[in-house]
Amino acid sequence: MKRIGIICKPRRPEPREIVGKLVPWLTERGCSVVVERDIADELGIEGCLGVDIPGRVDLIIVLGGDGTMLGVARMVGERPVPILGVNLGGLGFITEVGKEQLWDALENILAGCYTVEERIMLAADVFRDGSRVEHFTALNDVVINKGALARIMDLEALVDGIYVNTFKADGLIVATPTGSTAYSLSAGGPIIYPTLHSIVLTPICPHTLTNRPIVLPDDSSVEITLRSASEHIYLTLDGQQGFPLKKDDRVAIRKCGCRTQFVMPFPRDYFAILRSKLKWGQR
């Protein structure tokens, strides 16, 4: 990996300071480096728009938190470009490398001592009056939820064309294993080991308390139709993109054809991550 892109959490000084040290360090080791244009102008090096970086590099280093990683994963899309996440944020479930580990991690990567872990993504299509009106991808989750003043909604769910239930709830979450520790977990969903071939359907505050999360094979097709006339109901992707829904809109969700590739420069202990991030064993 000799062509390396760097994408930072925007408007924060710490990532920019790290980039200032990282670029010469990588250059000394024979790497060409591409960074976002505004940072490149500060450093006097090559830069481009962030959306163009995946097409020009062999590896992307992300300096930020999980939110920054989610945005980069969608940006990379179908390109087989691995991502190294460096946690400068808070919880950091998918940005597993701490900033103090960055240099050792890069030494391992440049020496070829790393593995690549693939994570499934979701594709979501919105159909209105029989026509597709929007297409999205997501690494964590696809969510239908309501605004602050919206009433409880009716959501008709089908899996592989078979009717499951009409959920009366504040919403529904369709999450990947990567996203199982995000919104789905806070709504009572299970933790799913990140490389399992599965997705989880989690109702948000269901009116019927026996409506529980359902784990499905990741090749399942999930269709959710909004049967309520309530206003202020949205489809959200990874908590970062939103689209307003209307009565009888149908959202078709399936496993995306592309996968996000995470670089693992150190041996991985997922249960240690859970103990650390979720404070297991602490009183």
Backbone as JSON, one array per atom type, in Angstrom:
{
  "sequence": "MKRIGIICKPRRPEPREIVGKLVPWLTERGCSVVVERDIADELGIEGCLGVDIPGRVDLIIVLGGDGTMLGVARMVGERPVPILGVNLGGLGFITEVGKEQLWDALENILAGCYTVEERIMLAADVFRDGSRVEHFTALNDVVINKGALARIMDLEALVDGIYVNTFKADGLIVATPTGSTAYSLSAGGPIIYPTLHSIVLTPICPHTLTNRPIVLPDDSSVEITLRSASEHIYLTLDGQQGFPLKKDDRVAIRKCGCRTQFVMPFPRDYFAILRSKLKWGQR",
  "N": [[0.85, -1.19, 0.0], [1.01, 1.86, -1.16], [-0.15, 4.18, -1.97], [-1.82, 6.49, -0.25], [-4.66, 7.75, 1.29], [-5.99, 10.38, 3.32], [-8.56, 11.17, 5.5], [-10.29, 13.47, 7.47], [-12.03, 14.17, 10.56], [-14.23, 16.84, 10.26], [-13.52, 20.34, 10.81], [-12.06, 20.24, 13.21], [-9.26, 20.77, 15.31], [-7.35, 18.83, 16.22], [-7.2, 16.48, 14.44], [-6.06, 17.73, 12.18], [-3.58, 18.52, 13.13], [-2.4, 16.01, 13.5], [-2.34, 15.11, 10.85], [-0.44, 16.86, 9.83], [1.91, 15.79, 10.91], [1.78, 13.21, 9.99], [1.84, 13.14, 7.17], [4.59, 13.84, 6.27], [5.88, 11.7, 7.55], [4.86, 9.41, 6.27], [5.66, 9.99, 3.65], [8.44, 9.88, 3.82], [8.71, 7.18, 3.92], [8.26, 6.3, 1.41], [5.67, 6.56, 0.44], [2.93, 7.89, -1.42], [0.77, 10.57, -0.72], [-2.57, 11.59, -0.33], [-4.7, 14.16, 0.55], [-7.59, 15.88, 1.89], [-8.72, 18.83, 0.18], [-8.77, 21.35, 1.55], [-7.12, 20.96, 3.77], [-4.8, 20.21, 2.47], [-4.07, 22.6, 1.22], [-3.23, 24.07, 3.41], [-0.95, 22.65, 4.12], [0.59, 22.67, 1.87], [0.62, 20.6, -0.04], [-0.4, 17.88, -2.28], [-3.87, 17.77, -2.98], [-7.41, 16.99, -2.93], [-10.96, 16.86, -3.59], [-12.85, 15.35, -0.96], [-14.58, 13.26, -1.77], [-13.34, 12.3, -3.99], [-11.09, 11.0, -3.19], [-11.2, 8.1, -2.62], [-10.97, 6.91, -5.19], [-8.33, 7.2, -5.86], [-6.46, 5.99, -4.27], [-4.83, 3.34, -2.3], [-5.35, 2.8, 0.3], [-7.27, 4.15, 2.93], [-6.92, 6.37, 5.55], [-8.72, 7.19, 8.35], [-9.29, 9.83, 10.41], [-10.9, 10.41, 13.21], [-14.14, 9.92, 14.6], [-16.64, 7.31, 15.09], [-18.75, 8.3, 13.55], [-17.49, 9.74, 11.48], [-16.23, 7.61, 10.22], [-18.45, 6.15, 9.29], [-19.48, 7.87, 7.35], [-17.33, 7.88, 5.52], [-17.28, 5.18, 4.77], [-19.67, 4.96, 3.29], [-18.99, 6.73, 1.27], [-16.82, 5.47, 0.03], [-18.08, 3.21, -1.02], [-18.58, 1.01, -3.66], [-15.95, 0.64, -4.29], [-13.01, -1.28, -3.85], [-11.48, -0.42, -1.47], [-9.55, -0.51, 1.36], [-10.05, 0.55, 4.8], [-8.61, 2.32, 7.45], [-9.43, 3.01, 10.65], [-8.97, 5.58, 12.96], [-9.39, 6.39, 16.2], [-10.56, 9.37, 17.29], [-12.66, 10.27, 18.56], [-15.47, 9.59, 20.62], [-16.94, 6.95, 21.75], [-16.17, 4.91, 19.81], [-16.53, 2.32, 18.34], [-16.1, 1.28, 15.77], [-13.88, 2.61, 14.94], [-11.22, 1.45, 15.83], [-8.5, 1.69, 16.4], [-6.48, 3.44, 18.56], [-5.25, 6.85, 18.9], [-2.72, 6.86, 19.98], [-1.75, 4.48, 19.13], [-1.35, 4.72, 16.45], [1.08, 5.01, 14.93], [2.48, 2.59, 15.3], [0.56, 0.93, 14.19], [0.61, 1.73, 11.5], [3.23, 1.06, 10.82], [3.03, -1.73, 10.9], [1.15, -2.13, 8.83], [2.48, -1.14, 6.53], [4.48, -2.97, 6.46], [3.13, -5.17, 5.69], [1.84, -6.63, 7.61], [-1.01, -7.29, 8.52], [-4.58, -7.75, 8.66], [-7.63, -7.91, 6.74], [-10.89, -7.1, 7.39], [-14.11, -7.8, 6.38], [-17.2, -6.08, 6.19], [-20.72, -6.23, 5.99], [-22.9, -4.13, 4.05], [-25.93, -2.19, 3.79], [-28.46, -1.76, 1.33], [-30.93, 0.57, 0.47], [-34.0, 1.21, -0.99], [-36.42, 3.56, -1.91], [-39.79, 3.48, -2.68], [-42.4, 5.09, -4.33], [-45.69, 5.48, -5.24], [-45.36, 3.37, -7.0], [-42.93, 3.82, -8.27], [-39.36, 4.02, -8.08], [-37.9, 6.34, -5.98], [-35.73, 7.1, -4.47], [-32.38, 6.07, -3.59], [-30.22, 4.53, -1.3], [-27.25, 3.79, 0.66], [-25.97, 2.06, 3.54], [-23.89, 1.55, 6.37], [-24.25, 1.0, 9.12], [-27.12, 1.13, 9.86], [-30.54, 1.16, 8.68], [-33.24, 3.19, 9.2], [-36.6, 3.77, 10.1], [-38.23, 6.38, 11.47], [-39.87, 8.68, 13.74], [-40.61, 12.23, 13.88], [-40.41, 14.79, 16.43], [-43.08, 15.46, 17.12], [-44.7, 13.62, 15.92], [-47.18, 11.01, 15.75], [-47.6, 7.63, 17.06], [-46.8, 5.08, 14.69], [-47.93, 2.99, 11.93], [-46.36, 0.26, 10.62], [-45.91, -1.83, 8.08], [-44.42, -4.9, 7.67], [-42.51, -7.05, 5.6], [-40.72, -10.04, 4.95], [-38.69, -11.41, 2.61], [-40.89, -11.34, 0.93], [-42.89, -12.42, 2.49], [-45.45, -11.86, 4.77], [-44.81, -10.34, 7.88], [-45.55, -8.69, 10.15], [-47.64, -5.95, 11.2], [-46.28, -3.38, 12.58], [-47.04, -1.42, 15.36], [-45.53, 1.28, 16.38], [-42.83, 3.47, 17.43], [-41.05, 3.38, 15.44], [-38.88, 1.51, 13.16], [-35.9, -0.39, 13.05], [-33.47, -1.51, 10.83], [-30.66, -3.27, 11.04], [-27.16, -3.86, 10.48], [-24.66, -6.34, 11.48], [-22.47, -4.75, 12.26], [-23.8, -2.4, 12.93], [-25.26, -3.27, 15.07], [-24.49, -2.6, 17.61], [-25.18, -0.01, 17.86], [-27.8, 2.22, 17.33], [-29.75, 0.19, 17.34], [-29.04, -1.41, 19.54], [-29.56, 0.33, 21.68], [-32.27, 0.38, 21.48], [-33.02, -2.04, 22.44], [-32.12, -4.21, 21.0], [-30.13, -7.15, 19.99], [-26.59, -7.8, 20.53], [-24.6, -8.46, 17.82], [-22.13, -10.55, 16.54], [-19.56, -9.07, 14.64], [-18.81, -10.16, 12.1], [-20.73, -11.98, 11.38], [-23.19, -13.43, 9.19], [-25.77, -11.84, 9.02], [-28.74, -9.86, 9.71], [-30.6, -7.51, 11.7], [-33.9, -6.9, 12.76], [-35.38, -4.42, 14.46], [-37.89, -3.23, 16.51], [-38.88, 0.09, 17.52], [-39.76, 1.19, 20.59], [-42.29, -0.42, 20.71], [-45.88, -0.67, 20.54], [-47.1, -3.0, 21.29], [-45.79, -5.06, 23.63], [-44.74, -7.56, 23.23], [-43.65, -7.56, 20.73], [-40.64, -8.18, 19.52], [-37.05, -7.86, 18.83], [-35.85, -9.29, 15.74], [-33.65, -11.59, 14.4], [-32.24, -12.07, 11.25], [-31.25, -13.94, 8.27], [-28.55, -12.61, 6.3], [-29.07, -12.49, 3.62], [-31.69, -11.93, 3.34], [-34.59, -10.19, 2.14], [-36.02, -7.24, 3.08], [-39.04, -5.56, 3.38], [-40.66, -2.58, 4.09], [-43.59, -0.9, 4.66], [-45.09, 2.2, 5.0], [-47.99, 2.69, 6.68], [-49.4, 4.66, 7.9], [-50.82, 7.95, 8.1], [-49.39, 9.9, 9.26], [-47.47, 12.89, 9.77], [-44.06, 14.07, 9.43], [-42.33, 11.82, 9.42], [-39.48, 9.87, 8.91], [-36.99, 8.38, 6.82], [-33.88, 7.29, 7.82], [-30.36, 7.08, 7.39], [-27.68, 5.51, 8.76], [-27.88, 7.42, 10.72], [-27.19, 9.81, 9.57], [-28.03, 10.63, 7.05], [-31.14, 11.7, 5.68], [-34.6, 11.19, 4.71], [-37.79, 12.28, 3.89], [-40.8, 10.5, 4.5], [-43.94, 9.39, 3.05], [-47.4, 8.44, 3.44], [-48.0, 5.09, 2.54], [-45.59, 4.84, 1.22], [-42.97, 2.67, 0.26], [-40.26, 0.93, 1.56], [-37.55, -0.79, 0.47], [-35.21, -3.04, 1.6], [-32.04, -4.46, 1.52], [-29.14, -6.64, 1.49], [-26.24, -4.98, 0.52], [-24.39, -4.98, -2.57], [-21.73, -4.38, -2.26], [-19.0, -4.4, 0.11], [-17.77, -3.08, 3.16], [-14.37, -2.63, 3.89], [-12.35, -3.17, 6.56], [-9.24, -2.37, 7.89], [-7.18, -4.33, 9.91], [-4.68, -3.89, 11.95], [-3.62, -5.09, 14.17], [-3.81, -8.05, 16.29], [-7.14, -9.08, 17.0], [-9.51, -8.65, 19.56], [-12.62, -9.0, 20.08], [-14.34, -9.23, 22.24], [-12.96, -8.02, 24.29], [-13.14, -5.44, 23.39], [-15.89, -4.99, 23.7], [-16.07, -5.21, 26.5], [-14.58, -2.99, 27.24], [-15.79, -0.76, 25.88], [-18.51, -0.92, 26.6], [-18.4, -1.03, 29.26], [-18.51, -3.42, 30.71], [-18.51, -5.55, 33.54], [-17.89, -3.59, 35.33], [-18.66, -1.68, 38.27]],
  "CA": [[0.0, 0.0, 0.0], [1.88, 3.02, -1.29], [-0.96, 5.38, -2.21], [-2.6, 6.55, 0.98], [-5.51, 8.92, 1.47], [-6.31, 10.72, 4.71], [-9.79, 11.93, 5.65], [-10.37, 13.89, 8.86], [-13.23, 14.75, 11.11], [-14.15, 18.25, 9.87], [-13.55, 21.48, 11.73], [-11.42, 19.94, 14.49], [-7.81, 21.02, 15.18], [-6.49, 17.69, 16.5], [-6.87, 15.7, 13.24], [-5.17, 18.49, 11.3], [-2.24, 18.44, 13.7], [-1.89, 14.68, 13.22], [-2.03, 15.06, 9.43], [0.83, 17.57, 9.64], [3.0, 14.88, 11.24], [1.61, 11.95, 9.28], [2.23, 13.25, 5.75], [6.04, 13.63, 6.07], [6.25, 10.36, 8.02], [4.54, 8.48, 5.19], [6.46, 10.33, 2.48], [9.78, 9.35, 4.06], [8.67, 5.73, 3.71], [8.0, 6.01, 0.0], [4.24, 6.6, 0.12], [2.3, 9.11, -1.9], [-0.32, 10.88, 0.19], [-3.6, 12.5, -0.82], [-5.57, 14.62, 1.64], [-8.65, 16.78, 1.44], [-8.12, 20.03, -0.4], [-8.57, 22.46, 2.49], [-5.94, 20.65, 4.58], [-3.65, 20.23, 1.56], [-3.67, 23.99, 1.02], [-2.49, 24.49, 4.6], [0.33, 21.95, 4.19], [1.31, 22.85, 0.63], [0.78, 19.31, -0.71], [-1.47, 17.52, -3.19], [-5.16, 17.56, -2.34], [-8.57, 16.88, -3.81], [-12.2, 16.73, -2.84], [-12.9, 14.11, -0.21], [-15.28, 12.2, -2.51], [-12.46, 11.79, -5.05], [-9.95, 10.28, -2.62], [-11.23, 6.63, -2.77], [-10.57, 6.47, -6.52], [-6.94, 7.52, -6.13], [-5.57, 5.46, -3.23], [-4.89, 1.93, -1.93], [-5.74, 2.74, 1.7], [-7.74, 5.41, 3.49], [-6.81, 6.55, 7.0], [-9.78, 8.07, 8.81], [-8.99, 10.41, 11.72], [-12.16, 10.94, 13.73], [-14.91, 8.96, 15.38], [-17.45, 6.38, 14.31], [-19.54, 9.05, 12.57], [-16.64, 10.01, 10.33], [-16.04, 6.32, 9.55], [-19.67, 5.79, 8.58], [-19.55, 8.68, 6.15], [-16.31, 7.42, 4.59], [-17.7, 3.88, 4.24], [-20.64, 5.2, 2.21], [-18.27, 7.42, 0.21], [-16.02, 4.47, -0.69], [-19.07, 2.47, -1.79], [-18.21, -0.26, -4.29], [-14.5, 0.53, -4.53], [-12.4, -2.19, -2.86], [-10.41, 0.31, -0.78], [-9.63, -0.73, 2.81], [-10.1, 1.74, 5.65], [-8.06, 2.24, 8.81], [-10.08, 4.0, 11.49], [-8.21, 6.02, 14.13], [-10.42, 6.98, 17.06], [-10.34, 10.65, 17.96], [-13.97, 10.66, 19.04], [-15.87, 9.12, 21.93], [-17.05, 5.52, 22.0], [-15.2, 4.3, 18.91], [-16.69, 0.89, 18.1], [-15.53, 0.87, 14.48], [-12.54, 3.21, 14.85], [-10.67, 0.68, 16.94], [-7.11, 2.04, 16.69], [-6.33, 4.7, 19.27], [-4.25, 7.72, 18.28], [-1.4, 6.48, 20.48], [-1.34, 3.26, 18.41], [-1.34, 4.99, 15.01], [2.38, 4.8, 14.28], [2.72, 1.14, 15.27], [-0.38, 0.35, 13.23], [1.08, 2.0, 10.14], [4.43, 0.24, 10.6], [2.55, -3.08, 10.57], [0.5, -2.12, 7.52], [3.5, -0.98, 5.48], [5.25, -4.22, 6.43], [2.24, -6.24, 5.25], [1.38, -7.41, 8.77], [-2.36, -6.85, 8.85], [-5.67, -8.48, 8.02], [-8.75, -7.08, 6.29], [-12.18, -7.65, 7.82], [-15.19, -7.28, 5.55], [-18.48, -5.86, 6.86], [-21.8, -6.03, 5.04], [-23.63, -2.87, 4.02], [-27.32, -2.31, 3.37], [-28.99, -0.87, 0.29], [-32.33, 0.88, 0.73], [-34.69, 1.9, -2.08], [-37.73, 4.1, -1.53], [-40.74, 3.44, -3.78], [-43.6, 5.93, -4.13], [-46.61, 5.36, -6.39], [-44.85, 2.36, -7.91], [-41.64, 4.19, -8.86], [-38.28, 4.25, -7.14], [-37.61, 7.77, -5.9], [-34.44, 7.31, -3.82], [-31.53, 4.91, -3.31], [-29.22, 4.85, -0.29], [-26.51, 2.7, 1.27], [-25.68, 2.31, 4.95], [-23.04, 0.55, 7.04], [-24.81, 0.65, 10.42], [-28.55, 0.84, 9.93], [-31.6, 1.87, 7.97], [-34.22, 3.4, 10.26], [-37.79, 4.59, 9.91], [-38.61, 6.9, 12.79], [-40.75, 9.84, 13.71], [-40.15, 13.47, 14.45], [-40.77, 15.03, 17.83], [-44.52, 15.58, 17.36], [-45.44, 12.6, 15.18], [-47.82, 9.97, 16.56], [-47.18, 6.26, 16.8], [-47.06, 4.78, 13.29], [-48.17, 1.61, 11.51], [-45.33, -0.13, 9.67], [-46.14, -3.2, 7.59], [-43.11, -5.49, 7.36], [-42.43, -8.33, 4.91], [-39.39, -10.6, 4.77], [-38.71, -12.28, 1.42], [-42.24, -11.34, 0.39], [-43.82, -13.04, 3.44], [-45.89, -10.88, 5.77], [-44.33, -10.57, 9.24], [-46.4, -8.03, 11.14], [-47.77, -4.5, 11.1], [-45.81, -2.89, 13.87], [-47.43, -0.12, 15.89], [-44.31, 1.62, 17.11], [-42.22, 4.75, 17.08], [-40.23, 3.18, 14.26], [-38.22, 0.22, 12.96], [-34.48, -0.33, 12.7], [-32.85, -2.67, 10.18], [-29.24, -3.03, 11.34], [-26.13, -4.85, 10.19], [-23.92, -6.68, 12.69], [-21.69, -3.58, 12.66], [-24.72, -1.45, 13.55], [-26.03, -3.85, 16.18], [-24.09, -1.95, 18.86], [-25.53, 1.4, 17.77], [-29.19, 2.54, 17.67], [-30.48, -1.04, 17.61], [-28.74, -1.84, 20.91], [-30.26, 1.21, 22.61], [-33.69, 0.05, 21.38], [-33.24, -3.37, 22.98], [-31.68, -5.25, 20.08], [-29.0, -7.95, 20.43], [-25.26, -7.59, 19.98], [-24.29, -9.5, 16.83], [-20.7, -10.57, 16.21], [-19.54, -8.22, 13.44], [-18.62, -10.85, 10.82], [-21.82, -12.92, 11.12], [-24.0, -13.14, 8.01], [-27.12, -11.65, 9.54], [-29.22, -8.51, 9.97], [-31.58, -7.56, 12.79], [-35.04, -6.0, 12.65], [-35.65, -4.01, 15.84], [-38.9, -2.18, 16.66], [-38.58, 1.16, 18.47], [-40.89, 1.45, 21.5], [-43.52, -0.98, 20.15], [-47.1, -0.58, 21.36], [-47.26, -4.35, 21.82], [-44.5, -5.34, 24.22], [-44.21, -8.85, 22.76], [-42.89, -7.34, 19.48], [-39.23, -8.18, 19.91], [-36.13, -7.88, 17.7], [-35.77, -10.54, 14.98], [-32.4, -11.75, 13.66], [-32.52, -12.68, 9.95], [-30.09, -14.13, 7.41], [-28.24, -11.35, 5.62], [-29.58, -12.47, 2.24], [-33.12, -11.65, 3.38], [-35.09, -8.93, 1.62], [-36.99, -6.67, 4.02], [-39.84, -4.47, 2.84], [-41.43, -1.9, 5.12], [-44.52, 0.06, 4.07], [-45.7, 3.11, 5.97], [-49.44, 2.65, 6.53], [-49.98, 5.77, 8.65], [-50.82, 9.25, 7.42], [-48.7, 10.85, 10.13], [-46.42, 13.71, 9.19], [-42.76, 14.1, 10.11], [-41.74, 10.48, 9.5], [-38.29, 9.94, 8.08], [-36.02, 7.3, 6.64], [-32.55, 7.79, 8.11], [-29.29, 6.14, 7.06], [-26.53, 5.68, 9.65], [-28.09, 8.62, 11.52], [-26.52, 10.93, 8.92], [-28.82, 11.06, 5.9], [-32.56, 11.57, 5.96], [-35.52, 11.36, 3.59], [-39.15, 12.27, 4.44], [-41.68, 9.48, 3.94], [-45.37, 9.65, 3.0], [-48.25, 7.26, 3.57], [-47.9, 4.05, 1.51], [-44.22, 4.67, 0.71], [-42.4, 1.34, 0.54], [-38.8, 0.92, 1.64], [-37.0, -2.13, 0.22], [-33.88, -3.08, 2.2], [-31.35, -5.74, 1.25], [-27.68, -6.56, 1.59], [-25.62, -4.29, -0.61], [-23.42, -5.79, -3.31], [-20.37, -4.06, -1.83], [-18.7, -4.57, 1.53], [-16.74, -2.2, 3.71], [-13.18, -3.36, 4.29], [-11.63, -2.56, 7.67], [-7.88, -2.88, 8.11], [-6.89, -4.72, 11.29], [-3.21, -3.99, 12.04], [-3.25, -5.83, 15.38], [-4.75, -9.12, 16.62], [-8.39, -8.46, 17.44], [-10.27, -9.3, 20.63], [-13.89, -8.27, 20.07], [-14.95, -9.21, 23.57], [-12.26, -6.97, 25.05], [-13.73, -4.17, 22.95], [-17.18, -4.86, 24.36], [-15.84, -4.92, 27.92], [-14.08, -1.63, 27.37], [-16.72, 0.27, 25.42], [-19.8, -1.02, 27.28], [-18.13, -1.02, 30.71], [-18.88, -4.69, 31.32], [-17.73, -5.93, 34.71], [-17.66, -2.45, 36.23], [-19.75, -1.38, 39.18]],
  "C": [[0.89, 1.24, 0.0], [1.12, 4.3, -1.62], [-1.98, 5.48, -1.09], [-3.38, 7.87, 1.02], [-5.8, 9.13, 2.94], [-7.56, 11.59, 4.72], [-9.99, 12.2, 7.13], [-11.79, 14.26, 9.27], [-13.17, 16.25, 10.86], [-14.15, 19.2, 11.05], [-13.01, 21.15, 13.13], [-9.91, 20.12, 14.35], [-6.95, 19.78, 15.35], [-6.19, 16.85, 15.26], [-5.91, 16.43, 12.31], [-3.73, 18.47, 11.82], [-1.6, 17.08, 13.41], [-1.51, 14.55, 11.75], [-0.69, 15.74, 9.15], [2.04, 16.73, 9.97], [2.97, 13.62, 10.36], [2.11, 12.02, 7.84], [3.73, 13.09, 5.56], [6.51, 12.24, 6.51], [6.0, 9.32, 6.92], [5.41, 8.73, 3.95], [7.88, 9.79, 2.61], [9.86, 7.85, 3.81], [8.2, 5.36, 2.32], [6.54, 6.02, -0.4], [3.86, 7.93, -0.51], [1.03, 9.33, -1.1], [-1.27, 11.87, -0.46], [-4.5, 12.86, 0.36], [-6.63, 15.54, 1.05], [-8.08, 18.16, 1.14], [-7.85, 21.13, 0.61], [-7.35, 22.22, 3.38], [-4.68, 20.69, 3.72], [-3.15, 21.65, 1.33], [-2.86, 24.5, 2.21], [-1.08, 23.91, 4.61], [1.18, 22.12, 2.94], [1.59, 21.56, -0.1], [-0.42, 19.06, -1.62], [-2.77, 17.29, -2.42], [-6.27, 17.45, -3.37], [-9.82, 16.87, -2.95], [-12.24, 15.38, -2.15], [-13.54, 12.97, -0.98], [-14.41, 11.61, -3.6], [-11.32, 10.95, -4.5], [-10.04, 8.77, -2.84], [-10.78, 6.13, -4.14], [-9.1, 6.65, -6.81], [-5.95, 6.83, -5.19], [-5.78, 3.96, -3.04], [-5.39, 1.73, -0.51], [-6.23, 4.13, 2.11], [-7.57, 5.37, 5.0], [-7.87, 7.57, 7.4], [-9.43, 8.52, 10.23], [-10.26, 11.05, 12.24], [-12.83, 9.92, 14.62], [-15.71, 8.04, 14.48], [-18.28, 7.1, 13.25], [-18.75, 9.35, 11.32], [-16.43, 8.73, 9.52], [-17.27, 5.93, 8.74], [-19.79, 6.58, 7.28], [-18.54, 8.24, 5.1], [-16.7, 6.08, 3.97], [-18.71, 4.06, 3.11], [-19.97, 5.88, 1.02], [-17.46, 6.43, -0.64], [-16.92, 3.59, -1.55], [-18.53, 1.17, -2.34], [-16.72, -0.4, -4.55], [-13.87, -0.35, -3.46], [-11.21, -1.54, -2.15], [-10.54, 0.09, 0.72], [-9.49, 0.55, 3.59], [-9.47, 1.42, 7.0], [-8.69, 3.36, 9.62], [-9.26, 4.3, 12.73], [-9.15, 6.84, 15.0], [-9.94, 8.27, 17.72], [-11.65, 11.15, 18.56], [-14.24, 10.12, 20.43], [-15.8, 7.61, 22.04], [-16.13, 4.7, 21.11], [-15.33, 2.8, 18.75], [-16.03, 0.45, 16.8], [-14.25, 1.63, 14.14], [-11.74, 2.65, 16.02], [-9.25, 1.07, 17.32], [-7.09, 3.39, 17.39], [-5.22, 5.54, 18.66], [-2.84, 7.38, 18.76], [-0.87, 5.22, 19.8], [-1.11, 3.5, 16.93], [-0.04, 4.6, 14.35], [2.74, 3.32, 14.22], [1.8, 0.46, 14.26], [0.12, 0.54, 11.8], [2.36, 1.23, 9.82], [4.02, -1.17, 10.21], [1.96, -3.13, 9.17], [1.52, -2.03, 6.4], [4.38, -2.22, 5.37], [4.41, -5.4, 5.96], [1.69, -7.09, 6.37], [0.02, -6.9, 9.23], [-3.36, -7.82, 8.23], [-6.75, -7.47, 7.61], [-10.04, -7.79, 6.67], [-13.29, -6.99, 7.01], [-16.48, -7.19, 6.34], [-19.56, -5.62, 5.8], [-22.37, -4.62, 5.17], [-25.05, -3.14, 3.56], [-27.61, -1.32, 2.25], [-30.48, -0.67, 0.57], [-32.9, 1.69, -0.43], [-36.07, 2.33, -1.59], [-38.61, 4.12, -2.78], [-41.97, 4.25, -3.41], [-44.44, 5.87, -5.4], [-46.03, 4.43, -7.46], [-43.51, 2.65, -8.54], [-40.6, 4.39, -7.78], [-37.9, 5.72, -7.16], [-36.28, 8.07, -5.22], [-33.71, 5.99, -3.63], [-30.45, 5.35, -2.33], [-28.43, 3.58, 0.06], [-26.2, 3.08, 2.71], [-24.8, 1.19, 5.49], [-23.66, 0.08, 8.34], [-26.27, 0.21, 10.32], [-29.38, 1.71, 9.01], [-32.77, 1.97, 8.95], [-35.41, 4.2, 9.73], [-38.21, 5.06, 11.29], [-39.37, 8.2, 12.63], [-40.09, 11.06, 14.31], [-40.72, 13.66, 15.84], [-42.27, 15.0, 18.08], [-45.34, 14.53, 16.63], [-46.04, 11.56, 16.13], [-47.21, 8.61, 16.25], [-47.6, 5.87, 15.38], [-47.31, 3.3, 13.07], [-47.18, 1.28, 10.39], [-45.52, -1.6, 9.3], [-44.82, -3.78, 7.1], [-43.27, -6.84, 6.68], [-40.97, -8.75, 4.85], [-39.47, -11.63, 3.65], [-40.13, -12.44, 0.88], [-43.29, -11.94, 1.3], [-44.16, -12.03, 4.53], [-45.41, -11.29, 7.16], [-45.3, -10.0, 10.26], [-46.58, -6.58, 10.7], [-47.45, -3.94, 12.47], [-46.44, -1.54, 14.18], [-46.31, 0.3, 16.82], [-43.87, 3.03, 16.74], [-41.32, 4.61, 15.86], [-39.69, 1.77, 14.2], [-36.78, 0.47, 12.55], [-34.12, -1.63, 11.98], [-31.35, -2.44, 10.26], [-28.38, -4.19, 10.87], [-25.49, -5.3, 11.5], [-23.06, -5.51, 13.19], [-22.57, -2.59, 13.41], [-25.48, -2.01, 14.74], [-25.66, -3.22, 17.52], [-24.4, -0.45, 18.85], [-26.99, 1.6, 18.19], [-29.98, 1.28, 18.05], [-30.26, -1.51, 19.05], [-29.5, -0.99, 21.92], [-31.77, 0.97, 22.59], [-33.99, -1.37, 21.85], [-32.82, -4.51, 22.08], [-30.46, -6.0, 20.59], [-27.68, -7.45, 19.86], [-24.95, -8.77, 19.06], [-22.8, -9.42, 16.5], [-20.51, -9.98, 14.82], [-19.36, -8.94, 12.11], [-19.7, -11.88, 10.53], [-22.63, -12.47, 9.91], [-25.46, -13.0, 8.44], [-27.44, -10.17, 9.58], [-30.27, -8.63, 11.06], [-32.65, -6.5, 12.55], [-35.5, -5.68, 14.07], [-36.74, -2.95, 15.88], [-38.5, -1.17, 17.73], [-39.84, 1.43, 19.29], [-42.2, 0.9, 20.95], [-44.69, -0.88, 21.11], [-47.41, -1.92, 22.01], [-45.91, -4.84, 22.33], [-43.91, -6.67, 23.79], [-43.57, -8.73, 21.37], [-41.43, -7.18, 19.84], [-38.33, -8.16, 18.67], [-36.06, -9.27, 17.05], [-34.45, -10.55, 14.22], [-32.69, -12.57, 12.4], [-31.23, -12.98, 9.21], [-29.82, -12.87, 6.6], [-28.62, -11.34, 4.14], [-31.09, -12.26, 2.19], [-33.41, -10.29, 2.74], [-36.18, -8.43, 2.56], [-37.72, -5.52, 3.33], [-40.71, -3.89, 3.95], [-42.28, -0.83, 4.44], [-45.15, 0.9, 5.17], [-47.2, 3.17, 5.72], [-50.14, 3.79, 7.27], [-49.91, 7.04, 7.81], [-50.11, 10.31, 8.24], [-47.66, 11.65, 9.35], [-45.13, 13.55, 9.98], [-42.24, 12.69, 10.4], [-40.62, 10.41, 8.48], [-37.61, 8.57, 7.96], [-34.66, 7.9, 6.91], [-31.53, 6.68, 7.89], [-28.08, 6.46, 7.92], [-26.66, 6.94, 10.53], [-27.55, 9.87, 10.87], [-27.25, 11.46, 7.69], [-30.29, 10.85, 6.21], [-33.4, 11.81, 4.72], [-36.94, 11.29, 4.15], [-40.03, 11.25, 3.72], [-43.13, 9.93, 4.0], [-46.13, 8.34, 3.15], [-48.14, 6.39, 2.32], [-46.56, 4.04, 0.78], [-43.71, 3.31, 1.14], [-40.88, 1.45, 0.51], [-38.31, -0.52, 1.51], [-35.54, -2.15, 0.66], [-33.27, -4.45, 1.96], [-29.85, -5.54, 1.46], [-27.13, -5.93, 0.34], [-24.61, -5.21, -1.29], [-21.98, -5.52, -2.9], [-20.23, -4.25, -0.33], [-17.66, -3.54, 1.94], [-15.59, -3.05, 4.21], [-12.44, -2.58, 5.37], [-10.25, -3.21, 7.8], [-7.68, -3.14, 9.6], [-5.38, -4.91, 11.43], [-2.71, -4.76, 13.25], [-4.21, -7.01, 15.54], [-5.96, -8.54, 17.31], [-9.07, -9.3, 18.51], [-11.58, -8.53, 20.78], [-14.52, -8.18, 21.46], [-14.26, -8.22, 24.5], [-12.8, -5.6, 24.67], [-15.07, -3.95, 23.63], [-17.01, -4.54, 25.84], [-15.42, -3.48, 28.13], [-15.15, -0.59, 27.04], [-18.03, 0.27, 26.2], [-19.65, -1.12, 28.8], [-18.61, -2.3, 31.41], [-17.95, -4.98, 32.5], [-17.45, -4.81, 35.68], [-18.9, -2.2, 37.1], [-19.8, 0.13, 39.47]]
}
